[in-house]
Amino acid sequence: MAGFYEPDCATAYYRSNDPIKNLKIKVTLKRVSASFADENVAPPAPSDSGVELTTFKKQKKKKTHEFEECIIGWQQKIFCQREIDYYSNKDNCKNVLDQKYHQETLALQNKKKQKNMIFTYVDHDEFSHQQEGVYSMTNLMEKPSPLAVKMAQVRCRRIGGRHLREKEQGSIPKTLIVDENPSEETRMRNHLEAPPIQVMYIMADLSPPDKQADQTDEYVLCSLKVDANGVLCVRPDYTCGRIPYSIETAITREGFDYTIENVSKDMSRQEQEKELRMYKEMYVRHNDFVHSCVGYDFELPPVDTLRYVVFGEILSAQDFEKDNLYVHMFTDLPKDWTADRSQQLSWITQTCATKSVDQTDIAYFSFPFHFELVYKKNPLASKEGIELPQFPRLMVEVGAFDSWSRHYNEGYSYIQLPPKPGIHVEKAHCWRPVGNSVINNLRRYFIGGTPEIEDPTYAAIPSTFDGTYLSKFGFRTQSTGSVTVRCNVLMQSRAFMETKTNKRSLGSFLESLGITAMQANITSVLEAFKRARMKMVQAREAATQELLREVRPIAKGELD
């Protein structure tokens, strides 16, 4: 509950879809203590309960405004006494805005309105532009650092408007875009482009009644800023039931309390329903516009087929012996997988130098690639034996190229494409073939010749292999580095819509295409092995018990 008793002088941000012109703010200003400047008036002695206002008022010679309340709208101009005296003189009005203020101040003088303490500065006033460059200093006696000065210039927006240009040096032609001797204000104004914001300041004129109004007696009660996104910045925040804010004049030491409240008119139920219908209509029109651009029907693959789309990126390669690496990669399509003839299935990256990161040499490629494949199970295929369908593989070959045009083979590997959609990061650990003699190492060191394999698919299962067992015994290799690849996998099929309609799982559809046959077959084999093992254990226990039953009578007869 402490928040309801302590003032919050921080900046508050509000977002609203309602137009800013409907904003209404109620400001209440009240005098709580008078000045002790008069030599005939002595300040009362302090007590535990504070200064009594009734006694203090009796000692004052002249009464001034004790209380003022005002409801201010957005960009509503309220003049102070100084502005009335300034704009009432026609010689001070040089542009259209000044002429408008001149007419309004003349109307105020004719009404003989009493002097008001609360007034405003709107977005067009010069004060609003000057206050945007105020430094954010917690101590007023502290001098701003050079960084604070530059940041204040960045926050300052471009001061535009015809009246300001006329006031400075007149209209500048567009052909004259270079100023050989720019002033400090011009450099600050043209430092950055203008952010689309509007500002407004609620001020208080706390000058004594027997003194002519001056800018030193003007104090900022609240600053308001609105950007193009509809975000309202209020400094300080609304009081919201807390104790009022306090302000004290610099010369006379008079104390004032003021409150800030949001009194904007709430929308009625009819207006809310009308706005809701308007938003719904807008959303429907936007939806129709999107459909007209995209289309109502997406392209679907043929029946009983799976479209497999990969958007990938070769991220990096690390822990290789040589520098200036490049990666050659192509897609190996297993059985029942096809691709369009115009589809690119082979890529080679740029040459990339390595950099040391945490004592590891890494080459960052960030090489994008994408391809689209189609899988369709052949219904005429032989069902004799177990057929395990496989997903495509990315065959990887890493090379290096030095300044002497020497080529080095740094390693081979492959990446098995994931069998499910989503984002996957795969790391391929590479190896390279090694010769049987020292001559191969000398050739690699001096002239760059290294042993290579004829078929790059030998890194996984060779495409020409048609046997039952694959043996690579006797093939000498050496581990090298690794390649990191990120893949974004998408799957599309008509059966997905049936799966969603019938509330079936994705696995049932993949089983119908034979995608998960490998997992299902492996699981069935393991289950059969467990059942056979249990039968063997049970048979062994039964045979042991039968043997014990036969041995016990024989042993008993021998004892008799």
N, C-alpha and C positions, 0 to 999 in steps of 0.2 A: 504493500500500500504506500510505500515511500514515494513512488512515482507520482502519486496524486497530490503530493504536498511540496515536491521540489520542482522548480522550473527546468524545462528541457530547452537549453539554448542551442542545441545542435541543429543541423540542417535536416529536414525531412523531405522525402520524395514520394509523390503520389502519381498514380497512373489512372486515367479515366477516359472512357470513350465519349463522355459528354463534351460538347464544345466548351472551350475555355471562356467564351463570352458569358456563359451562365454562372461564372464564379462570383460569389458575393462574400465579402469578408467584413466582419464587424470588429471595429477597433474601439476600445474604451480607454481613455487617458484620464488619470486622476492625480491631483497634487496631494502628496502626503506630508511634505515638510517645506517650509518657506525659508528664504535666505536670511542670514544674519549680517547683511552688509550695512544695515542702518546702525549708526553708532549709538542712537538713543534706545535701541532695542537690544536687550541682552538675552542670550539664549537661556532657556529654563534649565534648571538642574535636572540631570538624568535620574530617573527612578527605575525601580525594578519592572514596572509595567510599561516603560517607554514614555515618550513625550505625549502629553495630552494635547490633542489638536484644538480643543475648544479654548484652552488658555492661550495657545499660540496664536490663534486667529484674533484674539482681542488685542494682542500686542502689535499687530500689523497695522501700518498706517493706511496702506492702499490695498483694496481687495482686487484680486485678479481672478481669472477663470480657475475654478476648482475642479471642474469635471466636464468632460466632453466625450460624446459618443457619436460614431459615424459609421455608416454602412457604405462600403466602397465596392464598386464593380470593377471588372477587369478593364484596364487602360482608361479608367475614369479620371479625368484631370480635375484636381482641386487645387486652387491657387492659394499661396500664402501671401502675407502682407507685402513681402519684398517683391514677389512677382507682380502683384497688382500695381505697385508703384513703378516697377520697371516697364511693364508692357503698356501701362496707361499713357506713357510718353511715346508719341508716334515716331519720333526720331530714332528710337531704339529698335524699331521693327523694320527688318531688312528683307525678309522673305515672306513666302505665303503663310508659313506656319506662325510666324510672328504677327502677321496681320490678323490671323484668326484669333490668336490670344489677345490681341488689342481690342477686338470687338467684344470678346467675352469679359475682359476686365472692365471695360466701360459699362457693360450691363451690370456688373457687380457694384461698381461705384454708384450707379444711379439708385440701386436698391438700398445702399447704405447698410450693408450687411456687417454684423459685428465680426471682429477679428477672430479667426479660427486658429486653433493650435495644430490640428491634423490637416495635412495636405499631401499631395502625391506628385511623384515624377513618373511620367510615362515613358514608353520606349523611344519616342522622338526627341525627348529632352536631352540636352548635352550632359547633364548629371548622370544619366543612366549609362552612358558610354564611359565616362571617367571612372565610375565605381567598379567596372568589370576588371580593371587592372589592379585592384587593391591587393596587397600582399596578404597571404594567410599567415600572419604572425600572431603568436600567443602573447607576446610581450610587446607593448606599443613602443617601448624605448629601445627595442632591439633593431639594429639595422639589417635590412635584407641582404642576403648573400647574392653573389652574381647569378647563381643557379635560380634563386627565387625571382630575381629580376627577369631572367629569360622566360621562366615559366609563367610569370604574370603577363608577359607579352604574348605568349602562346594562347593563354586563356582569353586575351582581349580579342574581340571580334572586329571585323571590318566596319569602320564607321562610314556608312553611306548616306545618301540623301542629298537632294539638291541644295537644301538650306545650309548644310555644313560646308559644302564645296564653295558656295557663294561667300560664306563667311570667311573662309581661309584665303583663297586666291582666285575665286571665280571658276567658271567652267573650264575643264581641261579637255582638249580634243583627244580622241582615241589614237591618233597617229603619234602623239607625244607620249610614249610609254616608258622613256628613260629619263630619270631625274638625276642629274649629275651631282647635285648638292641636296640630298634629301635631309629633312629635319628628323629629329628623334621621334616626334609624333608620327611622321609619315612612315618611318621604318617600323614602328610598333604596330601601326594600323595595317600595313601591307605584309606583315610577317607571315600570316596564314590566311586562307580563305575564310569567309565568314560562315560560322555555323548557323543554321536557321533557328535562331532563338529569339524570344521576346522577353523583355525585362520590364519590371515595374517596381517602384519603391514607395513605401508608405512612410512619410516623414512626420516630424513634430517640430513646430516652431515654438521654442521655449524662451523667446526673448522677453525681457521685462516690458511692461506697457509704456514706461516712460523713456524707452530707448528705441532708436530706429532699428528696424529689422535688418539683420546681417546673416551671412551664410554661416558664420561661426556658431550661431544659435540654433542651427538646424541639425537634427539628429535622426538617424535612420531607425525606425521602429521595426520594419519588416521588409525583406526583399523577396520578390517573386520572379521566377524564371520558368519559361515554358519552351521546350524544344519541339522539333517537328514530329517526334514520336508521341506527343501528348503527355510527356512526363513533366509534372509540376514540381518545382524545387522551392520550398518555403524555408526561409531562415530569418528568425528562429521559428520553431514549430508552433502549431496552435497550442494554446494553453490547456484546453481539454480538461478543465476542472482543477488544474494545478494552481499554485499561488501565482500572482501576476509577476511579470517581468519588471525590473527596476531600472531606472535611468536617472542620472544626476548631471546637472549642468556643470560646466567646467569653471565658470567664473562665480556665479551667485550661489552655487552649491545647493540648489533646490532639488528636491527629490520627487520623482513621479513614478507611478505604477501604471502599467498598461496591460491589457489582455487582447488576445487575437483569437477570434472564433470564426469558424466556417458556417455561414448562415445561408448557403446556397439552397435554393428551393428544390425540395425533393420531387421526383417525378410521381405523378398520380398513377393509379392502376391502369387507367385507360391509355395514358402515354406509354407506360411500360409494355402493355400488350401491343400497341401500335408499333413501337420500336422492335419488339420481338418478331412481329410479322414482317417488318421491313428487312430485318436481318435474315429471316428464313428465305424470303424472296431473293435476296442478294446471293445467299448460298446456293439456291437452286439455279440461278442464272450462271453463277460461276461454275457450278458442276456441269451444266449444259455446255458451257464454253470449253471446258477441259475435255469433255467427251467429243465435241466437234473437232478438237485438235488431235486427240489421241485416237479416237475411234471407239466404237462400242465392242468390237470383237477383236481379240488378240489372235495372232496366228498360232494355230495348234499343230503339233506334229501328227503324223499319220497314226492310225490305230495300232495298239500293241507295240509302240516304240517309245523310247526314252530319249529326250533331247538333253544333252549334257554340255553345259556352257561353263567355261573357265575363264575368268579374268584374273590373271596372275601378275606377279612382279618378282623379278630376281633382285633380292635385297642386297646381299653382300656375299663375299668370299673371304675366308680367313685361314690363317695358319699355313699358308703355302710358302714354299721355299723362295720362289722368285717374285719379282715385282712386275708391274704393268700387266695385270691379269686381264683375261677376257674369257667369257663363257659361251660355249656353243651348245645349244640344246635343241632337241627335236622330240616329237611325240611318237611313241611306238604303239600302234593300234593292235590289240589282240583280235581274236576271232569274234565275229558278229558285230564289230564296231566299224563304222564307216564315217567318212567326212566328205564334204563337198570338194570338187576338184579345185575350185578357186580359193579354198581355205589354206592359209599359211600354217604349216605344222613344224617349221624349223626357224630358229632365231639365233643370232649371234650378237653379243653385246659389244659395246665400245671398250677400248682399252682403258683400264682404270688403275691409277697408282695407289699403293697401300699407304695407310697412316697408322701410327701406333696408338692404340687405345687400351689402357690397362695392360701394358706389356704384350699386346697381341696385335699383329699386323692384319688390318682389315681393309678391304677394298669395297667401297659402297658403289653399287651399280644403279640401283633404282630403275631397272629396265622393265617396262611393262610389256605384256604379251596377252593375247587372248585367242581362243579357238572354240569351235563348236563341233560336237560329235553327235552321232546318232547310234543308238544300240537297238537292235531288233533280233530276237532269238529265232533261229532257223527251225521251223516246225518239222522239217524233213530230216533233221540231223539224227544220227544213229543214237538210240537210247541204250545201247549196250555199254555197260560200265558206267563209271561216275564221271560226269563232265563238270569241271569247275570253271565257271566263267570268271574272267579277270577284268579289272578296270585298266584303262590305259596307263602307260608309264611315261615319264619324262626322262629321257636319257641325257645325261649331263657330261660334258667334256670341258675341262678347264685347261687353258693354255696361257703361255707368257711370251712376250715379244720385247726384246731389249733394243738398245740404241744401235747395236751392230747388226740388226736384222736377223738375229738368231732366234729360232723358235724352240720353245720348251714345252713339252707335254707334262702338265702338272697333275693330272689325275682324271679318273673316270668314276662315275656313279650314276644312280638313277633315283627317281622319286616316284613312289606309287601314289597315283591320284586318289584322293579320299572317296569312299563310296557313299557319302552323305553330303547334303548341301550345307553351306555355311562358310565361315572364314577359317582357314587352316594355314598354319605356319609349319613348314617342313624343313628339316635340315638333312642334307645328303652328305655323308662322310665319304671322301674320295680316296682312291688308291691309284697307283701307277705301276705298270710292269717294270721289272728289273731284270737286266741281262744276267748271263751266267758267268761273266768274266769282268775284270777290271777295265777292259777296253771300252765297254759300254759307258761306264762312268766317266772315263777320260773324254770320250767323244761328246758326252752331254756337257761337260765342263768347258771344252774348248770350242767346239763347232755347233753345239746346240742339238745334235742329233740324239733323239731318245727313242726307245722302243715304243711302238704303238700297236694297237690291236686292229685287225682288219674289220671286224664287225663290232661296232660300238654297243650293240645289244648284248654282247658277251658280259657286260657289267652286271646284268640280271640273268635272264634266261634267253639264250640266243634265239633269234627268230627262225633259224634253220633247224633247231633241235626238234626231233620228233620221236624221242625215245621215252623210256620210263624213268631212268636214273641219269642224273647229270653229275659228272665227276670233273672237278677242276684240280685234281691232285697233280702236283709237280709244277704248277704255274706260280712263278715267283713274283710277288708284288711287294709294294712298300706303301704304308699309310701316309697320306699327305694331309691336306686341309679339309674344309667343309664349305658347302654352299647352302645359303638360306634362301628359301623361296616361300612367298605368301600367295595363296590361291583363294579366290572367291568363287565358290562352286554354286551353280544354279541347275536345278533339274525341272523339266517340264514334260508333262504327259497328260493325255486325256483321262487316264485312270485316276489321276489325282482328284479330279472333280467328282468322280464316282466314289472315291474314298471319303471325300468330305461329305457327300450326300448320304452314303450308307454308314458313316461313322466307323469305317474300317481303319486299321492302322496302316502306316506307310510300309511296314514290313511285309504285310500280305501282298501288296502290289509288287514289291521288289521280288518276293518269292515267285509270283506269277511270271515274272520276266527272267527268273533264274539268277537274279543278282545276289541273293543271299543263299544260294544253293551250297556254296562253299561252307558257310557257317553252319547251315543245317546238317550237311553231311558230316562235318567234323563232330558236331554235337551227337549225332546218332551213332557214330563209331565209338565215341567215348562211353555212351550209355550202354552199348552192346558189350564193350569190354568190361564194364563194371558188373553187368549181369553175369557174364561168363565167369568172372573171377569169384563172385559170390557163390555160383553153383559149384565151382571147384573146391572152395572152402567148405561148403556144406557136405559135399561128397567125401572130402577127406575126414571131416569130423565123424560122419556116419560110419566110415570104414574103421576108424580107430575104435569107436565104441563097440562095433561088432567083434573086432579082434579081442578086446578086453573081455567080452562075455564068453568067448570060446576058451580063453586061457584060464579063467577062474575055475571052471569044473575040473579041468585036467590037473591043475595044481592041488585042488582039494582031494582028488582020488589018490594022488601020489602020497599025500600026507596020511591017508587012511591005511 
